[in-house]
Amino acid sequence: MKNTASGIRILIALALCAMLVPTAFAEDLEAIKIELPEASFLGTPIAYFSANLEPYDYKDRPPFMAPKGTSVISRDKAVTASAKPTVGTLTRLTDGDKGFSNTSLVELPAGLQWAQIDLEKSSQVYAVLLWHFHAGNRVYFDVVVQLSDDPEFKKEVTTVYNNDLDDSAGLGVGKDNEYYESNKGRLMDAKGAKGRYLRVYGQGSTENDFNNLIEVEVWGKKIE
């Protein structure tokens, strides 16, 4: 009986600890403070349908919780790309300007292209925010975001987002949704994935075959 009672007390203590663990972790989290650009009300509805396209969300986005101390680690970092921009300069992608004007835009040629940010040091990444051109109603295709410590992305690659359902980009079949562009950008939960380099792929949009990007914002912490 004595051993049984002792065992019950241990089980109760373990259960209480399990109940307290989420609270302890929750206290170490805080909402990241995302600064949104001005919304554009230009453009007309597009005639596009896809079983993978999520409805336009007019509501404010819920707060995104991340470990305390999480910040933008991509600001003014070096950017390379698979091709020379036909509009703008690559430095625009990390300059903090998320507006919808042509002075904020970077355009890469038609076909599958990518832009890559060097975070300078391997980092824990918790969120990625991506703005394509959002001055009208557009859906961008084959949006794939990956992290790696390898600048060539040939090993130890983590896929943060992939909405390429037919593997036309050759990076694997994705399970994420296509979406309408807006001033809110697309928030992608990176779940603390590790990497020094972040690469964003795309392959045209409902507007044309070119690849438009405005800003890529990486939220995380450098690994000390």
C-alpha positions in Angstrom: 0.0 0.0 0.0 2.8 2.3 0.9 4.5 1.8 -2.5 1.1 2.3 -4.3 0.5 5.6 -2.5 4.0 6.8 -3.3 3.5 5.9 -6.9 0.2 7.8 -7.1 1.9 10.9 -5.6 4.7 10.7 -8.3 2.1 10.4 -11.0 0.2 13.4 -9.7 3.4 15.4 -9.5 4.3 14.5 -13.1 0.8 15.5 -14.3 1.1 18.9 -12.6 4.5 19.5 -14.2 3.1 18.6 -17.6 0.3 21.2 -17.0 2.8 23.9 -16.1 5.2 23.3 -19.0 3.1 25.0 -21.7 2.6 28.0 -19.4 6.3 28.4 -18.8 7.0 28.3 -22.5 4.1 30.7 -23.2 5.8 33.2 -20.9 8.9 33.1 -23.1 6.9 34.1 -26.2 5.8 37.5 -27.5 4.0 38.8 -30.6 6.4 40.1 -33.3 5.7 43.6 -34.3 5.1 43.6 -38.1 4.9 46.9 -39.8 2.5 46.8 -42.8 2.7 49.0 -45.8 -0.3 51.0 -47.1 -3.0 49.0 -48.7 -3.8 49.4 -52.4 -7.4 49.4 -53.6 -6.5 49.3 -57.3 -7.3 46.5 -59.7 -10.3 44.3 -60.6 -11.1 40.7 -59.6 -9.2 38.2 -61.6 -10.7 35.3 -63.5 -8.6 32.5 -61.9 -9.6 29.4 -60.1 -7.5 26.7 -58.4 -8.5 24.0 -55.9 -5.4 25.2 -54.0 -6.4 28.9 -53.9 -7.5 30.0 -50.5 -10.2 32.7 -50.2 -9.1 36.3 -49.7 -8.9 37.1 -46.0 -10.2 40.6 -45.2 -9.6 40.2 -41.5 -6.6 41.4 -39.6 -4.0 38.7 -39.1 -3.8 37.2 -35.6 -0.6 38.0 -33.7 2.3 35.7 -34.5 4.1 34.5 -31.3 7.8 33.9 -31.3 10.5 33.5 -28.6 11.4 36.8 -26.9 14.2 38.6 -28.6 13.1 37.5 -32.1 13.7 40.4 -34.5 14.2 41.1 -38.2 17.6 39.6 -39.1 17.4 40.2 -42.9 17.4 44.0 -43.0 20.0 45.4 -45.4 21.6 42.0 -45.9 23.2 41.0 -49.2 20.9 39.5 -51.9 21.8 37.4 -54.9 19.5 36.0 -57.6 19.3 33.4 -60.4 19.1 36.2 -63.0 19.8 40.0 -63.3 16.7 42.0 -62.4 14.8 43.6 -65.4 13.4 46.2 -63.0 14.9 47.6 -59.8 17.9 46.4 -57.7 18.2 43.4 -55.4 19.0 45.7 -52.5 15.3 46.6 -52.5 14.4 43.2 -51.2 15.8 43.8 -47.7 15.6 47.6 -47.4 12.4 47.7 -45.3 10.3 49.4 -48.1 7.2 47.2 -48.6 5.1 49.7 -50.6 3.3 48.9 -53.8 4.9 51.5 -56.1 7.4 50.7 -58.9 10.2 52.3 -56.8 9.8 49.4 -54.4 9.7 46.6 -57.0 12.2 44.1 -58.1 11.4 42.1 -61.2 13.2 39.0 -62.4 12.8 37.5 -65.9 10.2 34.9 -66.9 10.6 31.3 -65.9 11.5 29.7 -62.6 13.7 32.2 -60.7 15.0 32.7 -57.2 16.3 35.4 -54.9 18.6 34.6 -52.0 19.4 36.4 -48.8 22.7 35.9 -46.8 21.8 36.3 -43.1 25.6 36.3 -42.5 25.4 33.7 -39.8 23.5 30.6 -39.2 20.2 31.5 -37.5 17.1 30.2 -35.9 14.2 31.4 -38.1 10.7 31.7 -36.7 8.9 33.6 -39.4 9.3 34.7 -43.0 7.2 37.5 -44.5 7.0 37.8 -48.2 5.6 40.7 -50.3 5.2 40.3 -54.0 3.7 43.2 -56.1 0.5 44.0 -54.3 -0.9 47.0 -56.3 -3.7 44.7 -57.7 -5.3 41.3 -57.5 -2.6 38.7 -58.3 -1.7 35.2 -57.4 1.9 34.1 -57.7 2.8 30.6 -58.8 5.3 28.0 -57.4 6.1 30.0 -54.3 8.8 28.0 -52.5 10.8 29.3 -49.5 13.8 27.3 -48.2 16.6 27.7 -45.6 20.0 26.1 -45.6 23.6 26.6 -44.4 24.7 25.6 -47.9 24.7 28.6 -50.3 24.2 26.2 -53.2 21.1 24.6 -51.5 22.4 21.1 -52.3 22.4 19.7 -48.8 20.6 20.1 -45.5 17.7 22.2 -47.0 14.6 23.0 -45.0 11.5 23.9 -46.9 9.5 26.6 -45.1 6.7 27.0 -47.7 5.8 25.3 -51.0 2.5 25.8 -52.9 3.8 24.0 -56.1 1.2 21.2 -56.4 2.5 19.7 -59.6 6.2 20.0 -58.9 6.7 22.3 -62.0 9.6 24.0 -60.1 11.3 20.6 -59.5 11.6 21.2 -55.8 9.0 18.6 -54.7 5.2 18.7 -54.5 4.0 21.3 -52.0 1.1 21.2 -49.6 0.7 25.0 -49.0 -2.0 27.2 -50.5 -1.9 29.7 -53.3 -3.1 33.1 -52.1 -4.1 36.6 -53.2 -1.4 39.2 -52.7 -2.1 42.1 -50.3 -0.3 44.6 -48.2 -0.3 42.1 -45.4 2.3 40.0 -47.2 2.4 36.2 -46.7 3.5 35.1 -43.2 5.2 31.7 -43.2 5.9 29.8 -39.9 9.5 28.6 -40.1 9.2 26.8 -36.8 12.7 27.7 -35.7 14.4 26.1 -38.7 18.1 26.7 -38.9 20.0 28.3 -41.8 22.3 31.1 -42.9 20.7 31.5 -46.4 17.1 32.0 -47.3 16.0 31.4 -50.9 12.6 32.4 -52.4 11.5 30.8 -55.6 8.7 31.8 -58.0 7.4 31.2 -61.5 5.2 34.0 -62.7 1.7 35.1 -61.7 -1.8 35.5 -63.0 -0.7 38.9 -64.4 2.3 37.8 -66.5 5.2 35.4 -66.6 7.7 37.7 -64.8 8.7 37.3 -61.2 7.9 40.3 -59.0 9.2 40.8 -55.4 8.9 43.7 -53.1 10.4 42.7 -49.7 11.5 39.5 -47.9 11.5 39.9 -44.1 13.2 37.2 -42.0 12.4 37.0 -38.3 14.7 35.1 -36.1 17.8 34.9 -33.8 21.4 34.4 -34.8 22.9 31.2 -33.3 25.7 32.2 -31.0 
